[in-house]
Amino acid sequence: MISVQRHPLPVSILKEELARDQETAFTRLDGQLASYPGKIVVLDDDPTGVQTVHGLSVYTDWHPGTLDLAFAEERSMFFILTNSRSMTAQQTAAVHTELAHNIYAAADRAGLPFLIVSRSDSTLRGHYPLETQVLRKQLEALGHPPFDGEILYPFFLEGGRYTLDDTHYVLEDGQLIPAGQTEFAADRSFGFSSSHLPNWCEEKTGGAILAQDVACITLDDLRAHQGGLALQKLVALHDFGKIVVNSTSYADVAVLCSALLQALDMGRHYIIRGAASVARVLGGIPEQPLLTRERLIQNHCAEGGIVLVGSYVGRTTQQLEALMESDLALLYIEFDVDTVREDSRLEREIARIMEIVQKEIGEGRSVCVYTSREQAHADSGNPDEQLRLSTRISSAITGIIGNLNRRPAFIIAKGGITSYDVGVRALGVRRATVMGQVRPGVPVWMTGPESRFPSMPYVIFPGNVGSSQTLRDVVEMLLD
């Protein structure tokens, strides 16, 4: 792998790179989406992936009956929450094997083709290439036509993630920072060093895929050539070849998706490994205003709300600090993460917090429960052990929601693992509807009738989204 040194770029470069003919791109795509005969199945490795859509279903299991319901929906797209980013590699492989079998069978029963989007983190964390490798292998073994290519598409506008010159950037403090130079690249479970995506692909595959063999769709391919070169490059892929897509705007995504649908119509087959922006465009989801307090809070609710903060990324810590420095009417309760190492200590810590939370919410006051900011590390340093420890911490803190005897005015969960445990384990959601976003990139579920608190808006706040003030702004709006 040849090292490609990338330096931060000024955010002003994005204005120079804006696509111009957005209306034409989307008009063409709308017609293609209307005629696409199949289902677009988004496999989401944590609950935050619905941060660009609304009006779609999110299923939290993939039993045959569940998938039959999903394939019978009128909408062409639905999400399946796998939560695999919190799993070990072995667990992830098993889950994706089962997913491949059940999706293939459900599609066969429905008589519909399907396109899989493996939605993962826009800062390049997650079980890659494992998830898409397993899907490809299992689906082809079941009789699916061979996959020609894998589309690597981490662009996520709302989160400030851009791909230029085949390099992925994260917007931080007015600069575009190469992803490999951010805190996300130092993730203990999913770390990496490369920002140049062909090199990143070689790094993550352990050299099985060489950077020189990764194709790239440039901004010029999408813009100056109206997607014609993008289509040529897609059609040229074979044997699950990898292709990187550069993008800085939704118009770029529209042009790429138009080329993709043309390639599908020509009999080609692909799996997409991408972030939330490509899902929005493929789903034909129009923009809608941000959700307001009137849509989220029931006027007759006398109870307080609860904010759970579990994520450890630096941005979450900054947001928590900004919240605590405000004068908002919140009681802050720290959960000592070190107690998870000993069962008796953990039980006492949960009981202590539970008593305070029940009393405060019942008396109409809101609380913020947060994990101590010094992250507990696995003694072995093993990434799977670190995931297990993180999951144990999240399960402990979200058990607070599962044991509430009062319906809170609102629930905000900060962090992917935390929000999954709250939604699925504590609230018991099996099917949710995405209401929209309370702030850019911050989605809200409407819980289903089967859940602990039916028809309740549930705010899923990604750990790595927003400015230092965004969490405070959301809480202030809900408390107002």
C-alpha positions in Angstrom: 0.0 0.0 0.0 1.4 3.4 -1.0 1.0 6.0 1.7 -1.0 9.0 0.6 -0.5 12.0 2.9 -3.5 14.2 3.2 -3.7 17.6 4.9 -6.8 19.4 6.4 -8.7 21.5 3.8 -10.6 24.8 4.4 -14.3 24.3 4.4 -14.6 27.0 1.7 -13.5 24.4 -0.8 -17.0 22.9 -0.6 -18.5 26.0 -2.1 -16.2 25.6 -5.1 -17.2 21.9 -5.4 -21.0 22.4 -5.4 -22.9 20.5 -8.1 -24.9 22.8 -10.3 -27.7 21.0 -12.0 -29.5 19.6 -9.0 -33.0 19.8 -10.4 -32.2 17.8 -13.5 -30.4 15.1 -11.5 -33.4 14.6 -9.1 -36.0 14.8 -11.8 -34.4 12.0 -13.8 -33.9 9.9 -10.6 -37.5 10.3 -9.5 -38.7 8.6 -12.7 -36.2 5.8 -12.3 -37.1 5.1 -8.7 -40.8 5.0 -9.6 -40.2 2.2 -12.0 -37.7 0.2 -9.9 -39.6 -3.1 -9.3 -37.8 -4.3 -6.1 -37.1 -3.5 -2.5 -34.2 -1.6 -1.1 -33.2 -3.3 2.2 -31.0 -1.2 4.5 -29.1 -3.2 7.0 -28.2 -0.7 9.7 -25.4 -1.6 12.1 -26.6 0.8 14.8 -29.9 2.8 15.3 -28.6 6.1 14.1 -28.7 5.2 10.4 -32.2 6.6 9.9 -30.8 10.1 10.5 -31.8 11.4 7.0 -35.2 9.7 6.4 -38.8 9.9 7.6 -41.9 7.8 7.1 -40.0 4.5 6.8 -40.2 1.4 8.9 -37.4 0.2 11.1 -37.6 -3.5 12.1 -35.5 -4.8 15.0 -35.6 -8.4 14.1 -35.5 -10.4 10.8 -37.7 -13.4 11.5 -39.4 -14.7 8.3 -42.8 -13.3 9.4 -41.2 -9.9 10.0 -39.6 -9.8 6.6 -42.8 -10.9 4.9 -44.4 -7.8 6.4 -41.5 -5.6 5.3 -41.6 -6.9 1.7 -45.4 -6.3 1.6 -45.0 -2.6 2.5 -46.0 -0.1 -0.1 -42.7 1.8 0.3 -39.8 0.5 -1.7 -37.3 0.9 1.3 -37.2 -0.4 4.8 -34.5 -0.6 7.5 -33.4 -3.7 9.5 -31.6 -2.7 12.7 -28.8 -5.3 13.1 -26.8 -3.4 15.7 -23.8 -5.4 14.6 -21.4 -2.6 15.5 -21.8 -3.7 19.1 -21.1 -7.3 18.2 -18.0 -9.4 18.0 -16.8 -10.5 14.5 -18.1 -14.0 15.1 -21.5 -12.7 16.2 -21.6 -10.4 13.2 -20.8 -13.2 10.7 -23.6 -15.3 12.2 -26.1 -12.5 12.1 -25.3 -11.7 8.5 -25.5 -15.3 7.5 -29.0 -15.5 8.9 -30.0 -12.2 7.3 -28.9 -13.4 3.9 -30.9 -16.5 4.1 -34.1 -14.8 5.5 -34.0 -11.9 3.1 -33.4 -14.2 0.1 -36.3 -16.4 1.1 -38.7 -13.5 1.8 -37.9 -11.9 -1.5 -38.5 -15.2 -3.2 -41.9 -15.5 -1.5 -42.8 -12.0 -2.5 -41.5 -12.4 -6.1 -39.4 -9.3 -5.9 -35.8 -8.4 -6.6 -33.8 -6.5 -3.9 -30.9 -4.2 -3.4 -28.9 -4.3 -0.1 -27.5 -1.2 1.5 -25.1 -2.1 4.3 -25.4 1.2 6.2 -22.5 1.9 8.5 -20.6 4.7 10.2 -19.7 7.8 8.0 -16.4 8.0 9.9 -15.5 4.5 8.6 -15.9 2.4 11.7 -17.7 -1.0 11.7 -17.2 -4.6 10.7 -15.8 -4.0 7.2 -15.2 -6.0 5.0 -16.8 -8.8 7.1 -20.4 -7.9 6.7 -20.6 -7.5 2.9 -18.3 -10.4 2.4 -20.7 -12.7 4.3 -23.7 -11.3 2.5 -22.1 -11.8 -0.9 -21.0 -15.4 -0.1 -24.3 -16.5 1.4 -26.5 -14.9 -1.2 -24.6 -16.3 -4.1 -24.6 -19.7 -2.5 -28.4 -19.5 -2.3 -28.7 -18.8 -6.0 -28.5 -15.0 -6.2 -26.7 -13.9 -9.4 -23.0 -13.1 -8.9 -22.4 -9.6 -7.5 -20.4 -7.5 -9.9 -19.3 -4.9 -7.4 -19.4 -3.2 -4.0 -20.0 0.5 -3.9 -18.1 2.3 -1.1 -20.1 5.5 -0.3 -19.4 7.1 3.2 -20.6 10.6 2.2 -23.0 12.0 4.9 -23.9 15.7 4.4 -25.7 16.3 7.7 -22.7 15.0 9.7 -20.1 16.9 7.7 -18.5 13.9 6.0 -17.2 14.5 2.5 -15.2 12.6 0.0 -12.9 14.6 -2.3 -10.1 13.2 -4.5 -10.8 9.7 -3.2 -10.1 10.9 0.4 -12.7 11.0 3.1 -12.9 14.1 5.3 -14.7 15.0 8.6 -15.8 18.6 9.1 -14.4 19.8 12.5 -14.1 23.4 13.6 -14.4 24.9 10.1 -11.8 22.5 8.6 -12.1 19.3 6.6 -9.9 16.8 8.5 -8.8 13.6 6.8 -10.8 10.8 8.6 -7.6 8.9 9.4 -6.5 11.9 11.5 -9.6 12.1 13.7 -10.5 10.5 17.0 -12.7 8.0 15.2 -9.6 6.4 13.5 -8.3 5.6 17.0 -11.4 3.6 17.9 -10.3 0.6 20.0 -12.5 -1.8 18.1 -12.5 -0.4 14.5 -9.4 1.7 14.2 -7.7 2.6 11.0 -5.0 4.9 9.6 -5.8 5.6 6.0 -8.0 8.5 4.8 -7.5 7.8 1.1 -10.3 5.3 0.5 -8.5 2.9 -1.9 -5.7 2.6 0.7 -8.3 2.3 3.5 -9.9 -0.6 1.6 -6.5 -2.3 1.3 -5.8 -1.7 5.0 -9.2 -3.1 6.1 -9.0 -6.2 3.9 -5.5 -6.9 5.1 -4.1 -6.6 1.5 -6.7 -8.9 0.0 -7.8 -5.9 -2.1 -5.0 -3.7 -3.4 -5.5 0.1 -3.5 -4.5 0.1 -7.2 -7.4 -2.3 -7.9 -10.1 -0.1 -6.4 -12.0 2.0 -9.0 -13.1 5.5 -8.2 -16.0 7.7 -9.4 -14.8 11.3 -9.4 -16.8 14.5 -9.0 -16.1 15.2 -12.6 -17.5 11.8 -13.6 -20.7 12.8 -11.8 -21.0 16.4 -12.9 -19.3 17.2 -16.2 -20.3 14.0 -17.7 -23.9 13.8 -16.2 -23.2 10.3 -14.7 -22.2 8.7 -18.0 -18.7 7.9 -16.9 -20.1 6.7 -13.5 -22.3 4.2 -15.3 -19.3 3.0 -17.4 -17.2 2.4 -14.3 -20.1 0.6 -12.5 -20.7 -1.7 -15.5 -17.0 -2.4 -15.8 -16.9 -3.9 -12.3 -16.8 -7.7 -11.9 -16.2 -10.3 -9.3 -17.3 -8.0 -6.5 -14.8 -5.3 -7.4 -14.7 -2.2 -5.2 -15.5 1.3 -6.3 -15.2 4.5 -4.3 -17.7 7.4 -4.9 -16.6 11.0 -4.3 -19.4 13.4 -3.2 -19.9 16.8 -1.5 -23.7 17.3 -2.2 -26.9 15.5 -2.5 -27.0 16.2 -6.2 -23.9 14.0 -6.6 -25.7 11.2 -4.8 -28.7 11.6 -7.2 -26.5 11.3 -10.2 -24.7 8.2 -8.8 -28.0 6.6 -7.9 -29.4 7.3 -11.4 -26.3 5.5 -12.9 -26.7 2.7 -10.4 -30.4 2.1 -11.4 -29.4 2.1 -15.0 -26.8 -0.6 -14.3 -29.3 -2.7 -12.3 -31.7 -2.4 -15.3 -28.8 -3.8 -17.5 -28.7 -6.9 -15.3 -25.8 -5.9 -13.0 -25.7 -6.6 -9.3 -24.2 -4.6 -6.4 -24.0 -4.3 -2.7 -23.7 -0.7 -1.3 -21.5 -0.1 1.8 -22.5 3.5 2.6 -23.7 6.1 5.1 -27.1 7.7 5.6 -27.1 10.1 2.7 -27.2 7.4 0.0 -30.1 5.7 1.8 -32.2 8.9 1.7 -31.7 9.4 -2.0 -32.4 5.8 -3.0 -35.5 5.9 -0.8 -36.8 8.9 -2.7 -37.2 10.7 0.6 -38.0 14.4 0.3 -36.8 17.1 2.7 -39.1 18.0 5.6 -38.8 20.6 8.4 -37.1 19.6 11.7 -39.4 18.2 14.3 -40.8 20.6 16.8 -41.7 20.3 20.5 -45.4 20.3 19.5 -44.9 17.1 17.5 -42.8 15.4 20.3 -44.3 16.2 23.7 -47.8 15.4 24.7 -49.4 18.4 26.4 -51.0 16.4 29.2 -47.8 14.7 30.3 -46.9 15.7 33.9 -43.8 13.5 34.2 -40.2 14.6 33.7 -38.0 13.5 30.8 -34.7 11.5 30.8 -31.5 12.0 28.9 -29.1 9.0 28.8 -25.5 9.7 27.7 -23.4 6.6 27.0 -21.1 7.5 24.1 -17.4 8.2 24.8 -16.4 10.1 21.7 -15.0 13.5 22.2 -17.9 15.3 20.6 -20.3 13.7 23.1 -18.2 14.7 26.0 -18.1 18.3 24.7 -21.9 18.2 24.3 -22.4 16.9 27.8 -20.2 19.6 29.2 -22.1 22.3 27.4 -25.4 20.8 28.7 -24.1 20.7 32.3 -22.9 24.3 32.0 -26.3 25.5 31.0 -29.0 26.6 33.4 -31.5 24.1 32.2 -33.6 22.4 34.9 -31.9 19.0 34.9 -30.6 16.8 37.7 -27.3 15.2 36.7 -26.6 11.7 37.8 -23.2 10.1 37.1 -23.0 6.3 36.5 -19.7 4.9 37.7 -18.6 2.6 34.8 -16.0 0.9 36.9 -18.7 -0.9 38.8 -19.4 -3.2 35.8 -16.4 -5.2 36.8 -18.1 -6.5 39.9 -21.7 -7.8 40.0 -22.5 -6.7 43.6 -21.1 -3.1 43.0 -23.0 -2.9 39.7 -26.3 -3.9 41.4 -25.9 -1.3 44.1 -25.0 1.4 41.6 -28.1 0.7 39.4 -30.4 0.6 42.5 -29.0 4.0 43.6 -29.6 5.6 40.3 -33.0 4.0 39.8 -34.3 5.4 43.1 -33.3 8.9 42.2 -34.7 8.7 38.6 -38.1 7.3 39.7 -38.6 10.0 42.3 -37.5 12.9 40.0 -39.5 11.9 37.0 -42.6 11.0 39.0 -42.5 14.5 40.5 -42.2 16.2 37.1 -38.5 16.9 37.0 -36.2 15.8 34.2 -32.8 14.0 34.7 -29.6 13.3 32.8 -27.9 10.0 33.6 -24.4 9.9 32.1 -21.5 7.4 32.2 -18.3 8.6 33.9 -16.1 10.0 31.2 -13.1 7.8 31.9 -13.9 4.9 29.6 -13.5 1.4 31.1 -10.9 -0.5 29.1 -10.7 -4.3 28.6 -7.5 -5.5 30.4 -6.6 -7.8 27.5 -6.8 -5.0 24.9 -8.8 -7.3 22.7 -11.3 -5.5 20.4 -14.0 -8.1 21.0 -13.5 -7.9 24.8 -13.7 -4.1 24.6 -17.1 -4.4 22.7 -18.4 -6.8 25.4 -17.4 -4.4 28.2 -19.0 -1.5 26.4 -22.2 -3.5 25.8 -22.3 -4.5 29.5 -22.1 -0.8 30.5 -24.8 0.1 28.1 -27.1 -2.7 29.2 -26.7 -1.6 32.8 -27.5 2.1 32.2 -30.4 1.4 29.8 -31.9 -1.0 32.3 -33.0 2.2 34.0 -35.5 2.8 31.2 -36.7 -0.8 31.3 -37.6 -0.5 35.0 -39.4 2.8 34.9 -42.9 2.7 36.4 -43.8 6.0 34.9 -44.0 7.1 31.3 -41.4 9.9 30.9 -42.2 13.1 29.0 -39.3 12.3 26.6 -36.4 10.0 26.2 -33.1 11.0 24.6 -30.3 8.3 24.2 -26.8 9.5 23.2 -24.6 6.9 21.4 -25.2 4.0 19.1 -25.0 1.1 21.6 -26.9 3.1 24.2 -29.7 4.0 21.8 -30.1 0.4 20.6 -30.3 -1.0 24.2 -32.9 1.6 25.1 -35.0 1.1 22.0 -34.9 -2.7 21.7 -34.2 -4.1 25.1 -35.7 -1.4 27.4 -38.6 -0.2 25.3 -39.2 -3.5 23.5 -39.6 -1.9 20.1 -40.1 -4.4 17.2 -41.2 -2.0 14.5 -40.8 1.7 14.7 -41.7 4.5 12.2 -39.1 7.2 11.6 -40.8 10.5 12.4 -37.9 12.6 11.1 -35.1 14.6 12.7 -35.0 16.9 15.7 -31.7 18.4 14.5 -29.8 17.5 11.3 -28.6 13.9 11.7 -30.5 13.3 15.0 -33.4 11.0 14.2 -36.6 10.3 16.2 -38.6 7.0 16.2 -42.3 6.7 16.9 -42.5 3.5 19.0 -44.9 0.7 18.0 -47.9 -0.6 19.9 -45.9 -3.5 21.2 -43.4 -1.3 23.0 -43.2 -0.5 26.7 -44.4 3.0 26.0 -46.4 2.9 22.8 -46.6 5.8 20.3 -43.8 7.6 22.1 -41.3 9.8 20.3 -37.8 8.5 21.1 -34.8 10.7 20.2 -31.8 8.7 19.0 -28.7 11.0 19.3 -25.6 9.7 17.5 -22.4 10.1 19.5 -20.5 11.8 16.7 -23.1 14.3 15.3 -23.7 17.9 16.0 -21.8 20.9 17.4 -20.9 21.2 21.1 -24.3 23.0 21.6 -26.6 20.6 19.8 -27.5 18.3 22.7 -28.2 21.4 24.9 -30.4 22.8 22.1 -32.5 19.7 21.8 -33.0 19.3 25.6 -33.9 23.0 25.9 -36.5 22.6 23.2 -38.1 19.6 24.9 -38.0 21.3 28.3 -39.5 24.6 27.1 
